[in-house]
Amino acid sequence: MITRGFPNHFKDDVTKVVKLLSTKFFLTVTLKVSQDTIEYYQNNHVISFPNRIYCHDNSNKFIDSLTERQKMILHCILSRNNDGYIRQEHIRSLLQMDYEDWTIPYIVKICDEYVVEIVEMTYEFLKERDTVRIKNFCSENKEEFCKSYSRMISYWNEYHRHTYGDFHQYIGKKLFRECFGYSRSMEFKK
């Protein structure tokens, strides 16, 4: 299931990274992948990856032996980890790289989740950058992207309204509009 989240010609690289990941989660459970998946289109190909991956982050033991592409794959995979701190660490590492277009689905997806620190950090990384590639990806996936925007609003309403009382000042709204290219008109164009 993990390999479907990357271009087909990366299969050997993905397999290598997955084999290096810890197979232990807690004491007795092996590496697990959630059954619910995230699906996007990119360059007319379906990109599908698990919503969550359950494993310990042992990447500090092997990351230096990976190529740049394999490091990006690792950061994408662990950006789906069940632990928010691990997700944040790996999305930060990915954003610090000269990330390639195939990583964009992972960057966009993590920003519709409830961990506001990840949203804030992503905005800080992207606010001064050219995000045309991300905007193009979001435009190519309007329906899913608009669901992500709605989900981000729901998490603001449930968890962050007390800190960001005015939604217009909420960092998630700024990220989606300024960096990802969200506009209301997207919701009406299928």
NUTORDO-919235 format. One line per field, with one value per residue: residue number from 1; x, y, z of N, C-alpha, C, O in turn. Coordinates in Angstrom, 1 decimal, m for minus. Atoms other than C-alpha are relative to their C-alpha. Layout:
% NUTORDO-919235
fimar <- (NUM, ...)
n.c1 <- (X, ...)
n.c2 <- (Y, ...)
n.c3 <- (Z, ...)
ca.c1 <- (X, ...)
ca.c2 <- (Y, ...)
ca.c3 <- (Z, ...)
c.c1 <- (X, ...)
c.c2 <- (Y, ...)
c.c3 <- (Z, ...)
o.c1 <- (X, ...)
o.c2 <- (Y, ...)
o.c3 <- (Z, ...)
//
This chain:
% NUTORDO-919235
fimar <- (1, 2, 3, 4, 5, 6, 7, 8, 9, 10, 11, 12, 13, 14, 15, 16, 17, 18, 19, 20, 21, 22, 23, 24, 25, 26, 27, 28, 29, 30, 31, 32, 33, 34, 35, 36, 37, 38, 39, 40, 41, 42, 43, 44, 45, 46, 47, 48, 49, 50, 51, 52, 53, 54, 55, 56, 57, 58, 59, 60, 61, 62, 63, 64, 65, 66, 67, 68, 69, 70, 71, 72, 73, 74, 75, 76, 77, 78, 79, 80, 81, 82, 83, 84, 85, 86, 87, 88, 89, 90, 91, 92, 93, 94, 95, 96, 97, 98, 99, 100, 101, 102, 103, 104, 105, 106, 107, 108, 109, 110, 111, 112, 113, 114, 115, 116, 117, 118, 119, 120, 121, 122, 123, 124, 125, 126, 127, 128, 129, 130, 131, 132, 133, 134, 135, 136, 137, 138, 139, 140, 141, 142, 143, 144, 145, 146, 147, 148, 149, 150, 151, 152, 153, 154, 155, 156, 157, 158, 159, 160, 161, 162, 163, 164, 165, 166, 167, 168, 169, 170, 171, 172, 173, 174, 175, 176, 177, 178, 179, 180, 181, 182, 183, 184, 185, 186, 187, 188, 189, 190)
n.c1 <- (0.8, m0.8, m0.7, 0.9, m0.1, m1.2, 0.0, m0.3, m1.4, m0.7, 0.4, m1.1, m0.3, 1.1, m0.2, m1.1, 0.3, 1.0, m0.7, m0.8, 0.8, 0.3, 1.1, 0.7, 0.8, 0.2, m0.8, 0.2, 0.7, m1.0, 0.4, 1.4, 0.4, 1.5, 0.7, 0.5, m1.1, 0.1, m0.2, m0.1, m0.5, m1.2, m0.5, 1.0, m0.2, 0.5, m0.9, 0.7, m0.9, 0.8, 0.2, m0.9, m1.0, m0.3, m1.4, m1.0, m0.9, m1.3, m0.7, m1.3, m1.0, m0.3, 0.3, m1.3, m0.3, 1.0, m0.2, 0.9, 1.3, 0.5, 0.3, 1.3, 1.0, 0.1, 0.7, 1.4, 0.6, 0.2, 1.0, 1.3, m0.1, 1.0, m0.5, 0.0, m1.4, m0.7, 0.5, m0.5, m1.4, m0.3, 0.4, m1.0, m1.2, 0.4, 0.1, m1.3, m0.7, 0.5, 1.0, 0.5, 1.4, 0.7, 0.1, 1.0, 1.2, m0.3, m0.1, 1.4, 0.8, m0.2, 0.5, 1.5, 0.1, 0.3, m1.2, m0.2, m1.4, m0.4, 0.5, m0.8, m1.3, 0.1, 0.2, m1.3, m0.9, 0.5, 0.5, m0.9, m0.5, 0.9, 0.8, 0.7, 0.1, 1.0, 1.3, 0.4, 0.4, 1.3, 0.9, 0.2, 0.8, 0.9, 1.0, m0.7, m0.6, 1.1, 0.3, m1.1, 0.3, 1.1, m0.5, m0.8, 0.9, 0.6, m1.0, m0.1, 1.2, 0.0, m1.1, m0.9, 0.8, m0.4, m1.2, 0.2, 1.5, 0.4, m0.4, m0.7, m1.4, m0.6, m1.2, 0.4, 0.7, m1.1, m0.8, 0.8, 0.3, m1.2, m1.0, 0.6, 0.8, 1.4, 1.0, 1.4, 0.4, m0.4, 1.1, 1.1, m0.5, m0.4)
n.c2 <- (m1.2, m1.2, m0.3, m0.7, m1.5, m0.5, 0.3, 1.4, 0.3, m0.1, 1.2, 0.6, m1.0, 0.1, 1.3, m0.1, m0.8, 0.7, 1.1, m0.6, m0.5, 0.9, 0.9, 0.1, m1.1, 0.4, 1.2, 1.3, m0.2, m0.4, m1.2, 0.0, m1.1, m0.2, 0.5, m1.2, m0.6, m1.3, 0.2, m1.2, 0.2, m0.9, 0.3, 1.0, 1.3, 0.1, 0.1, 0.5, 0.4, 0.2, m1.2, 0.1, 1.1, 0.2, 0.6, m0.9, m0.7, 0.4, m0.5, m0.6, 1.0, 0.3, m1.1, m0.4, 1.0, m0.2, m1.0, m1.2, 0.5, 0.9, m0.8, m0.6, 1.1, 0.3, m1.1, 0.1, 1.1, m0.3, m1.1, 0.7, 0.7, m0.2, m0.9, m1.3, m0.5, 0.7, m0.6, m1.4, 0.1, 0.4, m1.0, m1.1, 0.5, m0.1, m1.4, m0.6, 0.6, m0.5, 1.1, 0.2, 0.0, 1.2, m0.1, m1.0, 0.5, 0.2, m1.3, m0.5, 0.8, m0.2, m1.3, 0.0, 0.8, m0.8, m0.4, m1.4, m0.3, 0.5, m1.0, m1.3, 0.2, 0.1, m1.3, m0.8, 0.5, m0.2, m1.3, m0.9, 0.8, 0.1, 1.2, 0.3, 1.4, 0.5, m0.5, 0.8, 1.3, m0.2, m0.3, 1.2, 0.8, m0.9, 0.6, 0.5, m1.1, m0.7, 0.8, m0.3, m1.3, 0.1, 0.7, m0.9, m0.9, 0.7, 0.2, m1.3, m0.2, 0.9, 0.0, m1.1, m1.2, m0.7, m0.7, m0.9, m0.3, m0.5, 0.9, m0.7, m0.2, 1.3, 0.4, 1.0, m0.7, m0.7, 1.1, 0.5, m1.0, m0.6, 1.0, 1.1, m0.6, 0.2, m1.1, 0.5, 0.4, 1.3, 0.9, 0.0, 0.5, 1.4)
n.c3 <- (0.0, m0.1, 1.3, 0.9, m0.3, 0.7, 1.4, 0.2, 0.2, m1.3, m0.8, m0.7, m1.1, m1.1, m0.7, m0.9, m1.2, m0.8, m0.7, m1.1, m1.1, m1.1, 0.2, m1.3, m0.5, m1.4, m0.3, 0.8, 1.3, 1.1, 0.8, 0.5, 0.9, m0.1, 1.2, 0.7, 0.8, 0.5, 1.4, 0.8, 1.4, 0.3, 1.4, 0.5, m0.7, m1.4, m1.1, m1.2, m1.1, m1.3, m0.9, m1.1, m0.1, m1.4, m0.2, m0.7, 0.9, m0.2, 1.2, m0.3, 0.1, 1.4, 0.9, 0.6, 1.1, 1.1, 1.0, m0.2, 0.3, m1.0, m1.2, 0.2, m0.2, m1.5, m0.7, 0.4, m0.7, m1.5, m0.2, m0.2, m1.3, m1.0, m1.0, 0.6, m0.1, 1.1, 1.3, 0.1, 0.2, 1.4, 1.0, m0.1, 0.7, 1.4, 0.4, 0.0, 1.1, 1.3, 0.2, 1.4, 0.1, m0.5, m1.5, m0.3, m0.7, m1.4, m0.6, 0.0, m0.9, m1.5, m0.5, m0.4, m1.3, m1.2, m0.6, 0.5, 0.1, 1.4, 0.9, m0.2, 0.5, 1.4, 0.5, m0.1, 1.1, 1.4, 0.2, 0.8, 1.1, 1.2, m0.2, 1.3, 0.2, m0.9, 0.5, 1.1, m0.5, m0.7, 1.0, 0.6, m1.0, m0.6, m0.9, m1.2, m0.6, m0.7, m1.2, m1.0, m0.5, m0.9, m1.2, m0.8, m0.7, m1.1, m1.1, m0.6, m0.8, m1.2, m0.8, 0.1, 0.0, m1.3, 0.3, 1.2, 0.0, 1.3, 1.1, 1.1, m0.5, m0.3, 0.9, 1.0, 1.1, 0.7, 0.7, 1.1, 1.0, 0.6, 0.5, 0.7, 1.1, m0.2, 0.1, 0.0, 1.3, 0.2, m0.4, 1.0, 1.3, m0.1)
ca.c1 <- (0.0, 2.8, 4.4, 1.2, 2.0, 5.0, 5.8, 6.1, 9.7, 10.6, 9.5, 13.0, 13.7, 10.4, 11.0, 14.4, 13.1, 10.2, 12.5, 14.6, 11.7, 11.1, 8.9, 7.9, 5.1, 4.7, 5.9, 4.4, 2.6, 4.5, 4.4, 0.8, m0.8, m4.4, m6.9, m8.3, m6.3, m5.7, m6.1, m5.0, m4.3, m0.9, 0.1, m3.0, m1.9, m3.5, m1.5, m2.7, m1.2, m2.4, m3.9, m1.8, 1.3, 2.0, 5.7, 8.5, 10.8, 14.1, 15.3, 18.2, 19.9, 19.9, 19.0, 22.7, 22.9, 20.0, 20.1, 18.3, 15.3, 15.1, 15.3, 12.3, 10.4, 11.2, 10.0, 6.8, 6.1, 6.7, 4.6, 1.7, 2.9, 0.4, 2.6, 2.1, 5.7, 7.1, 4.9, 6.0, 9.7, 9.6, 7.5, 9.9, 12.8, 11.0, 10.2, 13.9, 14.9, 14.5, 11.4, 10.1, 6.6, 5.7, 6.1, 3.4, 0.4, 2.1, 2.7, m0.9, m2.5, m0.8, m2.1, m5.8, m5.1, m5.6, m1.9, m1.8, 1.9, 2.4, 0.2, 2.0, 5.4, 4.4, 3.1, 6.4, 8.3, 6.1, 4.9, 7.9, 8.4, 7.0, 4.2, 3.0, 3.7, 1.6, m1.2, m1.2, m1.5, m4.4, m6.1, m5.7, m7.4, m10.1, m12.7, m10.3, m8.6, m11.9, m12.6, m9.2, m10.1, m13.4, m11.6, m9.1, m12.0, m13.6, m10.4, m10.1, m13.7, m13.2, m9.7, m8.2, m11.0, m10.0, m6.6, m7.5, m11.0, m11.2, m11.1, m9.8, m6.6, m6.2, m2.9, m4.6, m6.8, m3.7, m1.8, m4.6, m5.4, m1.9, 0.3, m2.1, m4.3, m7.7, m10.6, m14.3, m14.7, m12.9, m15.9, m18.2, m15.9, m15.8)
ca.c2 <- (0.0, 2.4, 2.1, 3.5, 6.9, 7.3, 7.3, 3.7, 4.0, 4.7, 1.2, 0.0, 3.2, 2.9, m0.8, 0.0, 2.7, 0.6, m2.3, 0.0, 1.2, m0.2, m3.2, m2.8, m0.7, m0.8, m4.2, m6.9, m5.3, m5.0, m2.1, m1.3, 0.8, 2.2, 0.8, 4.3, 6.0, 9.4, 9.7, 12.4, 12.8, 14.1, 14.3, 12.1, 9.3, 8.2, 8.8, 6.8, 6.5, 5.4, 8.0, 6.7, 4.5, 3.0, 2.5, 3.9, 6.4, 4.7, 6.8, 8.4, 5.0, 4.9, 8.2, 9.1, 6.0, 7.2, 9.1, 12.5, 10.8, 8.1, 10.7, 12.5, 9.2, 8.5, 12.0, 11.5, 8.1, 9.3, 12.4, 9.9, 8.6, 8.2, 10.5, 14.2, 15.0, 12.5, 13.9, 17.5, 16.5, 14.8, 17.4, 20.0, 18.0, 17.7, 21.4, 22.2, 20.1, 21.1, 18.8, 17.5, 17.6, 14.1, 15.1, 17.8, 15.5, 14.7, 18.4, 19.4, 16.5, 17.1, 20.7, 19.7, 17.9, 19.1, 19.7, 23.5, 23.6, 21.7, 24.2, 27.2, 25.7, 24.9, 28.4, 29.9, 27.7, 28.5, 32.1, 33.7, 30.9, 30.5, 27.9, 27.7, 24.0, 23.4, 25.6, 23.7, 20.4, 21.7, 23.0, 19.6, 18.1, 20.6, 18.3, 16.7, 20.0, 21.7, 18.9, 19.5, 23.2, 22.3, 19.9, 22.5, 24.8, 22.1, 21.5, 25.3, 25.4, 22.4, 22.9, 26.3, 28.8, 29.8, 30.8, 32.2, 33.7, 35.3, 32.7, 35.3, 35.6, 31.8, 30.5, 27.6, 30.0, 32.0, 28.8, 27.5, 30.8, 32.3, 29.2, 26.6, 28.9, 28.2, 30.4, 30.0, 29.7, 26.4, 24.8, 25.6, 24.3, 20.6)
ca.c3 <- (0.0, 0.8, m2.7, m4.3, m2.8, m5.0, m8.7, m10.0, m11.0, m7.3, m6.2, m5.3, m3.3, m1.4, m0.7, 0.7, 3.0, 4.2, 5.0, 7.2, 9.2, 12.6, 12.5, 16.1, 17.4, 21.1, 22.4, 20.2, 17.3, 14.0, 11.6, 10.8, 8.1, 8.4, 5.9, 5.1, 2.4, 1.0, m2.8, m5.1, m8.8, m10.0, m13.6, m14.5, m12.1, m8.9, m5.8, m2.8, 0.6, 4.1, 6.4, 9.2, 9.7, 13.0, 13.8, 15.9, 14.2, 14.0, 11.0, 12.9, 12.7, 8.9, 7.4, 6.6, 4.3, 2.1, m1.1, m1.3, m3.0, m0.4, 2.4, 0.8, 0.6, 4.3, 5.3, 3.3, 4.8, 8.4, 7.8, 8.0, 11.4, 14.2, 16.4, 15.7, 16.9, 14.4, 11.6, 12.4, 12.5, 9.1, 7.3, 8.6, 7.2, 3.9, 3.7, 4.3, 1.3, m2.4, m2.4, m5.7, m7.0, m6.0, m2.3, m2.6, m1.7, 1.6, 2.3, 1.5, 3.4, 6.7, 6.8, 7.1, 10.4, 13.9, 14.9, 14.6, 15.2, 11.9, 10.1, 11.6, 10.8, 7.2, 6.7, 8.0, 5.5, 2.5, 3.0, 1.3, m1.3, m4.8, m4.3, m7.9, m8.0, m4.9, m6.2, m9.4, m7.5, m5.4, m8.5, m10.1, m7.0, m6.4, m4.9, m2.4, m1.8, m0.9, 1.5, 3.1, 3.4, 5.1, 7.4, 8.4, 9.3, 11.4, 13.4, 13.9, 15.2, 17.5, 18.8, 17.9, 18.1, 21.7, 20.4, 17.0, 17.7, 14.3, 11.5, 9.1, 11.2, 11.6, 10.2, 8.5, 6.4, 5.5, 4.5, 2.3, 0.6, 0.2, m0.3, m1.6, m3.7, m2.2, m3.3, m2.9, m6.6, m6.5, m4.7, m7.6, m10.4, m10.7)
c.c1 <- (0.9, 0.6, m1.0, 0.0, 1.1, 0.0, 0.5, 1.5, 0.9, m0.1, 1.2, 0.4, m1.0, 0.2, 1.2, m0.3, m0.9, 0.7, 0.8, m0.8, m0.2, m1.2, m0.8, m0.8, m0.5, 0.9, m0.1, m0.6, 1.0, m0.6, m1.4, m0.3, m1.6, m0.6, m0.6, 1.2, m0.3, 0.2, 0.0, 0.3, 1.2, 0.5, m0.8, 0.3, m0.6, 1.1, m0.8, 0.9, m0.9, m0.1, 1.0, 0.9, 0.4, 1.3, 0.8, 0.8, 1.4, 0.9, 1.3, 1.1, 0.5, m0.1, 1.3, 0.4, m0.9, 0.4, m1.0, m1.5, m0.5, m0.3, m1.4, m1.1, m0.2, m0.8, m1.5, m0.7, m0.2, m0.8, m1.4, 0.0, m1.1, 0.4, 0.2, 1.4, 0.9, m0.4, 0.6, 1.5, 0.3, m0.6, 0.9, 1.3, m0.3, m0.1, 1.4, 0.8, m0.5, m0.9, m0.5, m1.5, m0.8, m0.1, m1.2, m1.3, 0.2, 0.0, m1.4, m0.8, 0.2, m0.5, m1.5, m0.2, m0.1, 1.3, 0.3, 1.5, 0.6, m0.5, 0.8, 1.4, 0.0, m0.2, 1.3, 1.0, m0.4, m0.4, 0.8, 0.5, m1.0, m0.7, m0.8, m0.2, m1.1, m1.4, m0.5, m0.5, m1.4, m1.1, m0.4, m0.9, m1.0, m1.0, 0.6, 0.6, m1.0, m0.5, 1.0, m0.2, m1.1, 0.4, 0.8, m0.9, m0.6, 0.9, 0.2, m1.2, 0.1, 1.1, 0.8, m0.7, 0.3, 1.3, m0.1, m1.5, m0.5, 0.6, 0.9, 1.5, 0.6, 1.0, m0.4, m0.7, 1.1, 0.8, m0.8, m0.3, 1.3, 1.0, m0.6, m1.0, m1.5, m0.8, m1.3, m0.5, 0.4, m1.1, m1.1, 0.5, 0.4, 0.7)
c.c2 <- (1.3, 0.4, 0.8, 1.5, 0.6, m0.4, m1.5, m0.3, 0.2, m1.3, m0.5, 0.9, m0.1, m1.3, 0.1, 0.7, m0.8, m1.1, 0.5, 0.5, m1.0, m0.9, m0.2, 1.3, m0.4, m1.2, m1.1, 0.3, 0.5, 1.2, m0.2, 1.2, 0.0, m0.4, 1.2, 0.7, 1.4, m0.2, 1.3, m0.4, 0.9, m0.5, m1.2, m1.4, 0.1, m0.2, m0.4, m0.4, m0.1, 1.3, m0.1, m1.3, m0.1, m0.7, 1.0, 0.6, m0.4, 0.6, 0.6, m1.1, m0.3, 1.1, 0.5, m0.9, 0.2, 1.0, 1.1, m0.5, m0.9, 0.7, 0.7, m1.0, m0.3, 1.1, 0.0, m1.1, 0.4, 1.3, m0.5, m0.8, 0.3, 1.1, 1.4, 0.6, m0.6, 0.6, 1.4, m0.1, m0.3, 1.0, 1.2, m0.3, 0.0, 1.4, 0.7, m0.5, 0.7, m1.1, 0.0, m0.1, m1.2, 0.0, 0.9, m0.6, m0.2, 1.4, 0.6, m0.7, 0.3, 1.3, 0.1, m0.8, 1.0, 0.6, 1.4, 0.4, m0.4, 1.1, 1.3, m0.2, 0.0, 1.4, 0.8, m0.4, 0.5, 1.5, 0.9, m0.8, 0.1, m1.4, m0.3, m1.5, m0.6, 0.5, m0.8, m1.4, 0.1, 0.3, m1.3, m1.0, 0.8, m0.6, m0.4, 1.2, 0.8, m0.7, 0.2, 1.4, 0.0, m0.7, 0.9, 1.0, m0.7, m0.2, 1.4, 0.2, m0.8, 0.3, 1.4, 1.4, 0.9, 0.8, 1.0, 0.2, 0.4, m0.9, 0.7, 0.2, m1.4, m0.4, m1.0, 0.7, 0.7, m1.0, m0.4, 1.0, 0.5, m1.0, m1.1, 0.5, m0.2, 1.3, m0.6, m0.5, m1.4, m1.0, m0.1, m0.6, m1.4, m0.5)
c.c3 <- (0.0, m1.4, m0.9, 0.2, m0.7, m1.5, m0.1, m0.1, 1.3, 0.9, 0.8, 1.1, 1.1, 0.7, 0.9, 1.2, 0.9, 0.8, 1.2, 1.1, 1.1, m0.2, 1.3, 0.3, 1.3, 0.3, m1.0, m1.3, m1.0, m0.7, m0.5, m0.9, 0.1, m1.3, m0.8, m0.7, m0.5, m1.5, m0.7, m1.5, m0.2, m1.3, m0.6, 0.6, 1.4, 1.0, 1.2, 1.1, 1.3, 0.8, 1.1, m0.1, 1.4, 0.2, 0.8, m1.1, 0.4, m1.1, 0.4, m0.1, m1.4, m1.0, m0.8, m1.2, m1.2, m1.0, 0.3, m0.3, 1.1, 1.3, m0.2, 0.1, 1.5, 0.6, m0.4, 0.7, 1.5, 0.2, 0.2, 1.3, 1.0, 1.1, m0.6, 0.1, m1.2, m1.4, m0.2, m0.3, m1.5, m1.1, 0.0, m0.8, m1.5, m0.6, m0.1, m1.2, m1.3, m0.5, m1.4, 0.0, 0.6, 1.5, 0.4, 0.7, 1.5, 0.8, 0.2, 1.0, 1.5, 0.5, 0.2, 1.3, 1.2, 0.7, m0.5, m0.1, m1.4, m1.0, 0.1, m0.6, m1.6, m0.6, 0.1, m1.1, m1.4, m0.3, m0.9, m1.3, m1.2, 0.2, m1.2, m0.2, 0.9, m0.4, m1.2, 0.4, 0.6, m1.0, m0.8, 0.8, 0.7, 1.0, 1.3, 0.7, 0.8, 1.2, 1.1, 0.6, 1.1, 1.3, 0.9, 0.8, 1.2, 1.2, 0.6, 1.0, 1.2, 1.0, 0.1, 0.1, 1.2, m0.2, m1.1, m0.1, m1.3, m1.1, m1.0, 0.4, 0.3, m1.0, m1.0, m1.2, m0.8, m0.9, m1.2, m1.0, m0.6, m0.6, m0.8, m1.1, 0.1, m0.3, 0.0, m1.3, m0.3, 0.4, m1.0, m1.4, 0.2, m1.2)
o.c1 <- (0.5, 0.8, m0.5, m0.7, 1.4, m0.7, 1.3, 1.9, 2.1, 0.3, 1.0, 0.8, m0.6, 0.1, 1.1, 0.1, m0.7, 0.4, 1.1, m0.3, m0.2, m2.2, m1.8, m0.3, m1.2, 2.0, 0.9, m0.5, 1.9, m1.7, m1.7, 0.3, m2.2, 0.0, m0.7, 2.3, m1.5, 1.2, m0.9, 0.7, 1.2, 0.9, m0.3, m0.1, m0.5, 1.9, m1.8, 1.9, m1.9, 0.8, 1.5, 0.5, 0.8, 1.5, 0.5, 1.0, 2.0, 2.1, 2.2, 2.3, 1.5, 0.3, 1.2, 1.2, m0.7, 1.1, m1.9, m2.4, m1.7, m1.2, m2.2, m2.2, m1.3, m1.7, m2.4, m1.8, m1.3, m1.1, m2.3, m0.9, m1.7, m0.5, 0.9, 1.8, 1.7, 0.4, 1.1, 2.0, 1.2, 0.0, 1.1, 1.8, 0.6, 0.4, 1.5, 1.8, m1.5, m0.6, m0.6, m2.1, m1.8, m0.9, m1.6, m1.8, m0.7, m0.5, m1.8, m1.6, m0.7, m0.7, m2.0, m1.4, 0.0, 1.1, 1.0, 1.8, 1.5, 0.3, 1.1, 1.9, 0.9, 0.4, 1.6, 1.7, 0.4, m0.5, 0.3, 1.2, m2.2, m0.1, m1.9, m1.3, m1.8, m2.3, m1.7, m1.5, m2.3, m2.2, m1.5, m1.5, m1.2, m1.1, 0.1, 0.6, m0.8, m0.8, 0.7, 0.0, m1.0, 0.0, 0.7, m0.6, m0.8, 0.5, 0.4, m1.0, m0.3, 0.9, 1.4, m0.1, 0.3, 1.4, 0.4, m2.3, m1.7, 1.8, 1.8, 2.3, 1.8, 0.9, 0.2, m0.5, 1.0, 1.1, m0.2, m0.3, 1.4, 1.5, 0.1, m1.4, m2.2, m0.4, m1.5, m1.3, m0.2, m1.2, m1.8, m0.3, 1.4, 1.1)
o.c2 <- (2.3, 1.6, 1.4, 2.3, 1.8, m1.3, m2.0, m1.3, 0.1, m1.3, m0.9, 0.4, m0.1, m1.3, m0.5, 0.3, m0.8, m1.4, m0.3, 0.6, m2.2, m0.4, m0.9, 2.4, m1.5, m1.3, m1.8, m0.6, 1.3, 1.7, m1.2, 2.3, m1.0, m0.3, 1.2, 0.9, 1.8, m0.9, 2.1, m1.5, 2.1, m1.6, m2.1, m2.4, 1.2, m1.1, 0.3, m1.2, 0.5, 2.1, 1.0, m2.3, 0.9, m1.9, 2.2, 0.1, 0.1, 0.1, 0.6, m0.7, m0.9, 0.9, 0.8, m0.5, m0.5, 2.0, 1.0, m0.1, m0.8, 0.4, 0.7, m0.8, m0.4, 0.8, 0.3, m0.9, 0.1, 1.5, 0.3, m1.5, 1.4, 1.6, 1.5, 1.4, 0.1, 0.9, 1.7, 0.7, 0.2, 1.1, 1.8, 0.5, 0.5, 1.7, 1.6, 0.1, 1.5, m1.9, 1.1, m0.2, m1.0, m0.9, 0.9, 0.0, 0.0, 1.5, 1.1, m0.1, 0.4, 1.5, 1.1, m1.1, 2.2, 1.4, 1.5, 1.2, 0.3, 1.4, 1.9, 0.7, 0.6, 1.7, 1.6, 0.4, 0.9, 1.8, 1.8, m0.2, 0.5, m2.4, m1.0, m1.9, m1.5, m0.3, m1.1, m1.9, m0.7, m0.2, m1.5, m1.9, 0.7, m0.1, m0.1, 1.2, 1.3, m0.1, 0.3, 1.6, 0.6, m0.3, 0.8, 1.3, m0.1, 0.0, 1.4, 0.6, m0.4, 0.2, 1.6, 2.4, 2.1, 1.9, 2.1, m0.4, 0.1, m1.0, 0.1, 0.5, m1.5, m0.2, m1.0, 0.3, 0.7, m0.7, m0.5, 0.7, 0.6, m0.7, m1.6, m0.3, m0.2, 2.4, m1.8, m1.5, m2.1, m2.1, m1.1, m0.8, m1.7, m1.7)
o.c3 <- (m0.6, m1.7, m1.8, m0.5, m0.4, m1.9, 0.6, 0.4, 1.3, 2.0, 1.9, 2.2, 2.3, 2.0, 2.0, 2.3, 2.1, 1.9, 2.1, 2.2, 0.8, m0.6, 1.4, 0.1, 1.5, m0.2, m1.3, m2.2, m0.7, m0.4, m1.1, m0.7, 0.0, m2.4, m2.0, m0.1, m0.5, m1.9, m0.5, m1.7, 0.3, m1.6, m1.3, m0.1, 2.0, 0.8, 1.5, 0.9, 1.4, 0.8, 1.5, m0.7, 2.0, m0.1, 0.8, m2.2, 1.3, m1.3, m0.5, m0.1, m1.7, m2.1, m2.0, m2.0, m2.2, m0.7, 1.1, 0.5, 1.5, 2.0, 0.7, 0.7, 1.9, 1.4, 0.4, 1.3, 2.0, 1.4, 0.5, 1.6, 0.9, 1.8, m1.6, m0.8, m1.7, m2.2, m1.3, m1.2, m2.1, m2.1, m1.0, m1.6, m2.3, m1.7, m0.9, m1.6, m1.2, m1.4, m2.1, 1.1, 1.1, 2.0, 1.5, 1.6, 2.2, 1.9, 1.3, 1.8, 2.2, 1.7, 0.6, 1.6, 1.0, 1.6, m1.6, m1.0, m1.9, m1.9, m0.9, m1.3, m2.2, m1.6, m0.9, m1.6, m2.2, m1.5, m1.6, m2.1, m1.0, 0.1, m1.0, m0.5, 0.6, m0.3, m1.3, m0.1, 0.4, m0.9, m1.2, 0.3, 1.9, 2.1, 2.4, 2.0, 1.9, 2.2, 2.3, 1.8, 2.1, 2.4, 2.1, 1.9, 2.3, 2.3, 1.9, 2.1, 2.3, 2.2, 1.1, 0.1, 1.2, 0.4, m1.1, m0.8, m1.6, m1.3, m1.6, m0.5, 0.6, m2.2, m2.1, m2.4, m2.0, m2.0, m2.3, m2.2, m1.8, m1.7, m1.7, m1.9, m0.9, 0.1, m0.4, m1.4, m1.2, m0.2, m0.9, m2.2, 0.9, m1.3)
//
